[in-house]
Amino acid sequence: MNLLQANQIKYNHVIRLLMVDHQQNNFNHIQLALKDAGYQSQGKLLDDLSSFEKMINLQWDAIVFHHAYDFSYEQAIKMLREKQKNVPVLLLSTIDVRSPEALDVYKLGVFSILHPENYDYISIMLVRAAVFTRILRQKQKLSDEVDKLQQQSQSLVKNTDYAVAVFHEGVHVSVNQQYITLFGQQSADDFIGLPIMDVLCPQDTSQFKKAYKRFAAGDFSESPITIDTTNSQCQEKKLKLQFSHINFENENDLQLIVLTDNINHDLEHQSKSMHDEQSLLHRDSNFFPYIQTLLSTNQNICLVFFVLNDLPESLFKLEWNAPGQFFVSLQQQLNKLSPHALYHIAEHIFVLCISNPNHEAVQKYLDQIQPHLPKSIQVNQHQFAISIRLTSTTINQRISESQLNQYINQALQQSEVTNHSDTPLIDSQISESALGAHPTESETTTAVSEFINETTEQPSSSLMIDENGDTTLVRSLEQQLQQNQIQLRYQQIYDKEDIDTHLYEVSAYFRHGENTINFKGCDELFRQNPAIAIKAHRWVLVEACKHLHNFLPQRPKAKIIVSLHSICFNDQDLINLFAKLVSLINSKYTHPLILHLKESDIVLCMEDTLKFCQKVRDQGIDLAIEDFGTTEFSKVILPRLGIQYAQLNTKYSQLLLTDDGLVELQERLDDFRTHMPDVKFLIGELNDMTIFANAWNVDIRYLQGNYFQAKQSEFVDSAS
């Protein structure tokens, strides 16, 4: 067995084992043998056909077959083949491995025959099987990527506007119509069999031959190259040649894409368009949870978009940080026009949300701010003309993230064509050459204030600014803190291993008009009002710890999880409070208090978080990541901070609804564990029996949702 592969399995991977047996004892012995050998394992034990059919849809490193009630190992192997699952099957049997009977078993496709009581040998063979499985999986992944690239290349040859040709040993074997037209011929037959030099006719022959030899050897580091052609029939005299490898008719050939000046411009424009289309929501992971929070407390919301029509090309010729400064300055100017929190969801799109919108008031607001939209942005003494258009859309039901993308795309597409009768759309097409003046403070305040006066008839959970610059939401929160009217709710979390049997998440709420606002939906409020944020979190921590102290005589092992906003990380007084809270709880067990830190907050202030984590641990408090798996930094955060608890983002809960989703979820979990093998995952929103039951089929330690326990005003033990 490859020693490197074995060590990778030992230190970076968890061996996923599916065992078919009706005795728990054998399963326990195998896992113990793996542990003694230094390997981590996670497994599932079953003994019936229906469970087996369901479980093989998940990803396993090996299947161990011993005894089953209603099916045989032959049936199991047949089923795996039908579902195209390349998982090695280890048969536990007393069959002599040198006998003809064993040979017949191996011919059926069994990976290995093992004595059922030789647990150490079984563990060794399991490691070998896991290495084999992961090699197969990697091979399949690479094969799929090659196939995908092949399909893209073939599609490019057939459908692209670019001139494309394929060469075998320097001779044309395939060309597209654009290539034919570029070189002034009538059909592909005019090229097939011709050497590349006879068509391209490079002016510098020796230099081209040297470059072509490198490409033929698989070295594309200098591609593309530019040549001057002497071919009199070619419509362009300067050609940019992009060479790449292609598998054409089972031969390793070279593919050439010829880029002229016009074609190269079109290619860059198309690439930018594709990037823009896919980039919605990628800049701000807080936006979708914010929308969900608003929709949970409001019948409908209106999204108002500020869309930047074009980015000034000269901006990217300045210093490396100029684009960043450009967007910061733009957002600052747009904030002056916005009575609500403004989100930068994509490079060219800013959006604000209005709860329970009054249609006429929204339309009037758009009309009022349209003349005051910024027409230029200054960056490092350079002035850039900009053009912004306004559009909006209304959402009146709970939606998924993909559906939100569809809403946004539809609104943006409509705004490019015409105004819709039900959706207020405004286009502010401003000339690139017209550098207008910025709105004055009085003009901006008037436009915003008039809009607020017409929308305050409806209760809203969004941040609302009045003429004095204060906020009604902040006043509601501050008043209820003074009167101790903040509502705490507790939800018990189920531990599959029955160790943390009384673990509760604490949620805090306050009233605003007719709405109940969850602290988790107040990120923007807390960012803009750090003093009230720290005061609110301090209140929640103290009250929750008091309740826990009173509950401990009934359940001594009880623990609580409390969310903490990043604004509190640098508050030394709050950090000093933690030691007092641990003493107040007075638990016989370690880490009775766990702090939830949101992933998006951690990413924004990684260094502050590192310092905070160390200080908190010194006080005997544990840490967990909330809303995990929402950024590209998810894999980095776990080992960097050394946090072993992670609550998955709610989008992962939706994967539990389908068999394909279960497989995808398990693969994501395995990927996360390669960076932090000991991480313990929690998944929420398990509000019915089906999704709760499906959560048992993936390697997640903690389950949370209304099916096990709805949020309660007091500690309630649902595990007893």
N, C-alpha and C positions, 0 to 999 in steps of 0.2 A: 504493500500500500504506500502511496506517495506520502512521505513524511510531512511535507509542507501542507498538503491537503488535510492530513489528519490533524495537524496543529491548528489550521484554520477552523476546522470543525470544533476543536476543543475550546478555543478561546473566543471565537467570534460568532459561532452559530449554536443554535439550539436544535438538537436532533428531534424531529417530529415523528413520533411513532404511533401507528395505528395497530392495535393488537386485537385479534379475534380469539377470544377464550372465555370460558364461563367461570374461571377462577381468578379472583383478584390477587391471590397470593403470587402467582407466576409473574403477573404484571408488576407488582411491587418489587419483586426480587430483581427483575431486569432493570428497572429504573435505578435501584440501589447500586447494582453492578456498574451501570454507566456513571453514576455519581462518584463511586469509589475510584473509577478510572480517570476522573477529572473532566467528564463530559456533562453538559447540561442537556436535559431532555424534557420534552412535553409530550404527553400521550393521551390516547383515548382508548378505553376498553369497551368492547361490545361483543355480542354473541348471536345476533340475529340478522337475517338477510336485509330487512327493511332499513335498519340502522346503517348497515354496511353500504347499501346503495346510496344513501344520503351522504355518508361521511367521505366516500372516495371522491366526491366533488371538490373537497378541500385539498390542499397541498400537503403531501406527506413525504418524508425522506425514506421510509420503509414501512412495510406491512408484515407483521408477524402473525402467522396463522397456526393455531393449535387446535381448538375445538369450537364448533358452532352447533347450535340447536337445529337449524333448518337449512343449511347449505354446506357445501364442501369446498376445499381449496381449489378444485378444478373449476367450479362455478365462479369462484372469486377471480381466478386468472382470466376466465372467459369474459367476465364483466369488465375487468380492467382493460382488456383489449378492445372491447366494443366501444368503450368511452375514451380510448386512446390515451390511457394513463400509463406513463412509463415509470412505474414504481416497483422496485424489487420486492418480491415476496419471499420471506424466510419461513420455511415450514418446520415447525417443532414436531419431531417424530423420532421414534426408535428404529426407523428403517436403517439398515446397514448401507452406508453411503457408497460401498463398493459393489452392491448387489445389482442385478438386472432391474429390480423394482425401482431402485434409486435412479437408474439411468432413464427409465420411463418418466419418472417425476421431473427430472431435469429437462427432458424433451418437451414437457408441457409448458415450461417457462419459469420454473421455480429457481430463484437466485441461489438458495443454499438450503441444505437439510441439516438441522441442528438437533442435538439431544435436548429434550425439554428441561433437564435439570442442570445442564452445564451453563450456568448463568454468565460466568466470566467469558466463555467462548462466544456466547450469544451476543454479549456487549461488543466484543471485537468485531464480529461479523456485521453488527448493526452500524458501526462506524464505517466499515468498508462500504456497506450499502448506501449510507448517507453521502459518502464521497462520490460514489458512482452516480447517485441520483442528481447531485448538484452539478457534476460534469455534464450529464445529459441535459439538465435544465439550461445550463449556460450555452451548450451547443445549440439547443433549440432556439434560445433567445438570439444568438448570433445568426442562425439560419433565417429566422424571421426577419431580422434587420436587413440581411442581404436580399431576401425576397422582396422586401418593401422597397429597397433602393433599386432593385432590378425593375420592379413594376413602375417606379417613378421614371426610371431612365427610358423604358419602353414607351411609356405614356408621353414622355417628352419628345421622343423621336416622332411619334404619330401626330401629336396635337400642338406642339409648340410653334411659335412664330419664328423661332431661331433656326438657323441653318445647322443641321446635325448630320454627321456621317459616322459610320463605324468602319474600323480598319482591322484586317487580320494580316499580321506580318507586313504591314505597310501598304496593303492593297485594299481598295474600297470593296466592302461587301454589302453595305446598306447606306442609303441616303434618303432624306426626306425632300418634299417638294420645295421647301425654302432653300435648301442647299442647291437643288437643281437650278432654281431661278437665279440665285446669287452668281452662279458661274455660267449663266447664259446658255444652258442646255435645254433639251426638250423632255427627256425622260431619264429614269434611274439607270436604264441600260447603257446610257452614254458614260456612266461612271464605273459600274461594276467591273472589277478586274483591273482598273487603272491604278498605278502607283500614286501615293499621296503627293509626291514631288511634281508629278505631271499636271496636277490640278491646282495645288496651292502656289507653285512656282515662286518660292521665296527668293527675294533679291540676294540675301546673304545665305547661300546654300549650305556652307560648312557649319555656320552657327545653328541653323535649323536642324541639321542632321544630328549634331551633338545633343540638342535639347530633346529631339524625338527618341534617341536611344535611351535617355534617362526615363522618359515617360513609358517606353516599352518595357523597361526594367522595373516599373512600379514606383518610381520616384517622381511624385507630382509636386514637390516642394516649390518649384519655380513656375508652376502653371497658375494663371494663364501667361502666355507670351504674346508679343505683338510683332507682326512681320509686315513688310512691304511686298506686295505681290506684283509679278510681272505678267500675270495672266491677262491678256488683252480683253478677254470676254467677261472678266469679273467686274461687277458693278461697283465695287469698292476697292480702293488701292491699298488701304491700311486695314489689316485684319487682326482682331484680337482672338487668339485661339485658346480655348479651355479644354484640356485633355483630361480624361478620367478612365478608370477601368470599367469594363462591362462584360458580362457573361452573355455572349450572343450566340444562339444556337449551339449551346454547350461548349463554346470555345471562349478562351480568355482573350478578349480583344480590347482595342482602344476605341473610345468614343470621343468625337470632336464636336464641340459646339463653337460655331463661329460668331463672334460678337462684333458687330459694327458699332459705330457711335450711336446710331439711333436705337439699335437693339439693346445695347448696354443700358441706355437711359430707361427704356421700357422695363427691362429686367429689374433695375433698382426700384423703379416706381411700384412695380407689382409686388416686390418683396416688402416694401414699406407698407403697402395696403394690406397685405396678408398679416403683417405684424400688428398693425393697428386693429384689425378685425379680431385678433385673438387676445388682445391685451386688456379688454374690459375687465374691471374689478381687480386686476392683478396688483395694483399699487397699494391698495388699502384693504387689508384683511378684516378691518373692523366694520366696513360698510355693510356687508350682508348681515352680520349679527345685529347691527343697529336697525336695519330694515325689519328684521324679524321681531325685534323688541317693539318697534312702533306698531307693527301690524297686530301684535298680540294685545295691544291696549287701545287701538283705534280702528274704526270701521274701514277707513281708507286713508291713503297718503298720496301726496303729489310730489313727484320728483322733478325738480327744475334743473336743467342742464345748461352749463356754460361751455360751449364747444369752441375750441381754438381751431380755426379753419386751416391754417398753415403755420408751420414752424419756420421762422426766418433761417434760411440756409447759412447765412453769414455768422449766425450764432455759434455754430459748431466749428468755426475757424478761430475762435478765441481760446482763452485758457480752458483747461479741462473742466473746471468747476463752473464755467459760465452758464451752461444749461440749467444746472441746479439753482443758481442765483436767479435766473430768469423766471422759473416756476414759483420760487418763493415770493418774488416781487409781485408776480401776477396774482397769486393767491391772496396776498395782503391787500391788493387793490379790490379784488372781488369780495373779500370779507366786508369791506365797507358798504357794499351793496346788499349784503345778506343778513336778514334778521335771524338766521338759523346757522347751525354748524355746517361748514362747507367741507366736502370730502373731495380729495383729488384721486379719482378712481382709475384713471388712465392718463397717459402722457398729455392728451389733448382734451380731456374731459374733467370738469369739476361739476359737482352736483350738491344740491341742498334738498332737504326733505321737509315737507309741510304736512302736519297731521290734520285730519278731518278738514280738508281744504274747502274754502268758499270759492267756487269757480270764478265768479265775477271779480272777487278781490285778488285772486291770483293773476287773472288776466290784466287787471289794472296795475298790479305790481310790476309785471313784465313790461307793460307799456311805459311805466314811469322810469324804470332803470335802464331801458334800452338806450336812451341818448347818453347815459352816463357810463356806459361800458368803456373800459380802458381801450384806447386806440394806439398806445405805444408803451413800451417797457424799456427802462434804462438799465443796462448792465455794464459796469466798469467803464463809465463815460461813453458807452455806445448806446444809441437810441434805435430801437427796433419797432417798426410798424407792425401791428397785429390786427387781425379781423376775428371777431367773436360773434357767434350766433346763439340765440336762446331757443330752447324747446322744452317741453314738459310732457309728462305722462302721469296718469293716475292708476294706482294699484289698489284693488279692493278685496284681496284675498291673500291667504298665506301662500307663498310661492317658494320654489327651490332656487338655488343659486343659478342654475342653467336657465330657468324661466325668467329670472331677473335680468340675465344677459339678453334674453330675447326681447323683453320689454324695452331695454335700453337701445338695442340695435334697431328695433322698429321705430322708436321715437326719433332716433337720429336720421334714419332713412327718410321718414316722412318729412322731417324738417328741411331736407335738402330739396324737396319737390314743391310742397305747398302747405298751407295752413289747413289743419283738420278742424271740423266744426266742434268736435267734442274735446279736442286736445289743444290747449292754447299753444300756438307755435309762433315764435317771432324770429325773423332773420335779420340780424344787424350786419349787413354786408358793408364793410368799411374798406375804402380804398387803401391799398398798401402804401401809396405815396402820401396819403393824408395823415399827418401827424397831429391828432387832436389833443386838446388840453384835457387833463384829468378832472373829474368832477370835484367841485368844492365840497368841504365838509358839510356846509349847510344844505346844499342840494342833495347830497347823499342821505343825510339824516331825515330830510323831509320825505324823500321817496320811501325810505324804510319805515318811518313812523306812520305814514298814511296807510301803508299796507298792514301794519300791526293793528291799527285801530279798527280795520275792517275784518280782521281774522280772529280777534280775541273773543268773539261771540261763541266760538267753538272751543271746548277744552282741548289742550294739546300737551303731549309729553315731550315735545321738542323744546329746545331752549328759546325763550322769547324775550326780546330786549325792549325795554320801554324807553321813554324820552330821557330818563336820568341815567341810562346805561346799566341799570340794575337788572335782575332777572326774576321773573315770577317763580320759576322752578326752584331757584336758590332760596328765595324767601320761604317757600313752602317747606323745604327741607330743613332750613335753619329753625323755623318755628317749631316743627315737630321734634327736632332734637332737644330744644329747650324744654319742651313739655313731655319728653320721654314717650313720644307716640310712634316711634319707629317700630315697625312690625318685624319680628324675627320668625322665620319658619324653618323647620328642621325636616330633613328627608334622610331616612336610613338607607345605607348603601349595603348591598349584598356582597359578601366575600365568598367566593367559590371554595376557598380552602378553610372556611369556618375558623379563621384565626382572629381577624378584626370583626368580631360578630356585632359590635355596636359602634359602627362608624357612621357619623351624621354630617351631611353638608348643611351649612347655615346660609340662608338667604335673607337679605334685608330689603324692606319695602317702605315707601312712604306715599302718602296721598298727595295728589295734585289735582285739584278740581274734582271731577268724578272719576279720575284714573288712579290706579295703583301702579307706582313706578318701582321697578326692580333696580337696585343699585348697579347691577351688571349692565344696564342700558344707559348708564350715566357717565360714560367715559369722557365725553366732551365737556360735560358740566364740571367734572372733577379736574380736568386739565386746565380749564379756565378759572377755576376757583379752588386753588390748592388748600387754602386755610379751612374752608368748609369740608373739603375732602378728607383732610387729616382728622378733623373733629368728628366727622361721621364714622370713619373707620375705627377710631378710638372707641366711640360709643358702642359700636357693634361688637368689637372684641371683648370689651369689659362685660357687657350684658350676656354674651354667649358663654363666656367663661364662668360667670356666676351660675347660669343655668346648668352648665356641665357639672360644676361642683356639687350642686344640689341633687343631680341625677346619679352621681357616682356611688352612693350607698346602695342603690338598686342594681346598678350595672358597673362594677369597678373597672372594667376594661374599656369603657366608653371613650370615644375620641370625637373631636369635631374638626371640620374643614371650613376655614373662613377665607373668603376672597379678599385680596389686598391690592389696591391700585398702586401703580408705579410711582405716583406722586408722593407716596409715603416712604419711599426707599431712603430718602436722605433726612428724614425727620428723626433726629437723635432722641428726642423725648419719647417718641413712640417705641423706638428700639429699647430704651431703658424700661419701658412699660412691660415688655415681654417677660422679663424675669419675674416681675410681680404677678403677672397673669399665671405663669406656671406654678408659683407658690399658692396663688388663689385657688387654682384647680385642685391642687394637693392630691394628685393621682399616685397610686402605687406603681403604675406602669409608666414606661418612658414615652415621650412624645405624645402627650394627650391632645396637643394643639398642632394642627397642620395648616400652613398658610398656602392659599392658592394664588399663584402668580400667573397672569395671563401671558401667553406666548408673545403676542404682539407687543406688549409692554417690555418684555425682556429684550426683544430684538432692538427696540428703540434705545435702550440704555443698558447695554450688556455689562459695561464696566461697573456701573452703579449697582447692578443686580448681583454681580460677583461679590462685591464688598458686603452688600446687604445679606446675602445668603450665609456668608461666614459669620457675621454678627448674630444672625438669628439662630444658627445651629449652636453657637456657643451658649445660648440661653436655654437649650433643650427643646427647641421647636423644630418640627420637620417641615419640609417644603414639597409642593406639588405644582406641576404645570397645568394650567387651565387652558382650554380651547387649543389643545395640542394638535399639530399636524396641519397648520394653516399657512405656513411660510416655508420658503426654501431653506431656512435655517433650522428647521425642526431637528434634523439629525445632528447638528452641531451643538445645539443647546444642551441636550441630555448629558453627554460626557463633559462638556465645558463646565457646567454648573454642578455636576454630580447629583442631580435630582433623580430619584428613583420612582416617583409617582407621576403619572401623566394622565390627565382626563382628556379623552379624544374630542375633537370638534364634532358637532352634531351631524355633519355630513357623513361621517363614518357610520353612524347609526342607521342611515338609510341603506347602506350596503347589506345589512342583515336581512333585508326583505327578499332577496333572491339568492339562488345557488351561486350564480356567477359573482354576485356581490360578496358572498362569504369567502370565495376564493381570493378575490381582489383584496378584501380586508386582511385576510391572513397573510398574504404576500406583503402588504404594507407593514404589518406588525413585524414580520420577520426582518424586513429591511431596516426598520427602526432598531431592532434588537442587535443587528450587526454592529451598531455604534454604542449601544448601552445594553448589554445582555440581561442585566438584572432589573430592567425597568418593569414596573407593575402598572398595567393600563386599567383605566376606568372608562366605561362607556355609558352614556346617559340616554335619555329619551326612550327608554324601554317601557312603553306605556300599554302594551297588550301582551297576551300570552305568547303569540307567535314570535314576535321579535325578541321577547325575553328568552324563549326556549332556544332560538337560533344563536343567541349570544353564548350559549354553552358550547357551541361547536367551534369557537375560535379561542385563541389563547389570550383571553382578557381576564384579569383577576377579579375586578370589581364591577358589579352591575347596578345601575341606578335607573329608577323610573317609577311611574305611578303603578305599574303592575305589582311591584313588590311593596311599595309604600308611596302614597301621595305626600306632599308637603304638609307638615303638621305645625300647629302653633306651640306644641310642647314635644318633648322627647317621648316617642312611642316605640316600644320594642315589638317589631313585627317578626323577629327571628325566633321568638320563643314559641 
